[in-house]
């Protein structure tokens, strides 16, 4: 599979993962659903709400930065460099997924299952690209 195709698929999956966080910043309904899913309550204290909104904004911006990094990698032509970048993106995306995986194993609140699955698909594609990707 071509690495540029892997990068585009991964970029789209990354945007789909972060969409609920940005949605929570603009929609009370999405925010309440995420809070209910994560904490088991529909509302938080004002301080808790501020922390959640800050978390959503910071994590959303970080993931958006990773999205643009992935898109920027599509302009590279060297196969060795593309494979190295694919592996490095695998590491970054793995560390973004790690808290959710640890919480899921421990039975603690975590991201919604579709978000975790999208990240796992992205991780598999990036690892595959680092080993067998073509130009």
N, C-alpha and C positions, 0 to 999 in steps of 0.2 A: 504494500500500500504506500502511496506517496505521502511523504511527511507533511507537505503543504496541505493535503486533504485532512490528515490527522489533526493538524493545527487548527484548521477551520472548524472541524467538528468539535474539537475541544473548546474552542472559543465560544461557539454557540451553546454548548453544554454549560460553560462557565456563566454565560449571561442568564441562562435559565435558572441556574442555582441561586444567583444573587437577586433575581427579580422579586421574590417575596420580601426581602429586606427593604428594597427601595419602595415596594408597594406599601410596606408598613409605615413608611415615612409620610405617605400621602393619603392613606386610607385607614380610617379608624377600624373598619371591619377586618382588614387584613392584620392590622396590629393586634386587635383583640384575639384573632384566631391564632397567631403566632405565640402570644403570651399564654393563652389557654393551653396550647400544645406543649410549650416549654415549662410552664410553672404550675399548671393545673388550676389557675384562677383566671378570671376574665379581666380583672383590673389590678393595677399595682398602685402602691403609694406614689405620690408625686416624685419623690426621689428615685424610686424604682423605675418609674416611667421615663425619667430623664436618663437614667443609666441605660435602659433598653434602647431608647432613641439614639443615644450616643454610640452604643454598640452597633446598632444597625447601620448608622452612617459611616463609622470607621471601617467596619468589616466590608460594607458595600463598596467603599472607595478603594480599599486594598484589592478586593477581587476585581473591580473595574480596572485597576492598574495592571493586574495579571492578564486580564483580557487584552488590553492594548499591547502588552509584551508578547502575547501569543500571536496577535495579528502582525506585529512588527517582525517576528521571526519568519514569516512567510516570504520576506524579501531576500532572505539569505539563499545563496545558490550552492554552497559547498556542502556535500553530503556529510562529511565528518562533523562540521560545525552544526548542521541541522540535527544530527543524532545526539550530539552533546547537549544542545539546547533542549531537545525532547526529554533527555534524562533529567536535566536541571529543572524543567517545568514539572516533571513527574515528582521530584523531591518537594518542590514548593507546594504543589497541589496535595501531596501526601501529608505535609504538615498542616495544611488547612483542613484536611479530613480527619486528622488524628484525634482532636478533641471529641468529635462526634462518634468516632469508633470506640474510643475509651468509654464514653458515657453510655453508648448502646450496650457494650459488654457489661458494664456495671449496673445497668438498669436505671440509670439516671436520665433526666430530661435531655433531649438531644434535638437536632434538626429533624424536620419531617423526612420520612423515609424516601420520598422521591428525590429530595435534594441529595441525600447520601448516595443513592443509586446513580444519579447523574455524575457525581464526583468519582465513584468507583469506575464507571465506564470511561471517563476521561483519564483516570490513572492507568487503566489497562491499555488504552490507546497510546498514551505517551510512553509507557514502558515498551510496548511493542515497537513503536516508532524508533526508540533509542537503540533497539537491537536489530531490527530488520527493515526499517523504513528506507524508502527509495526516493530519489529526487523527482 
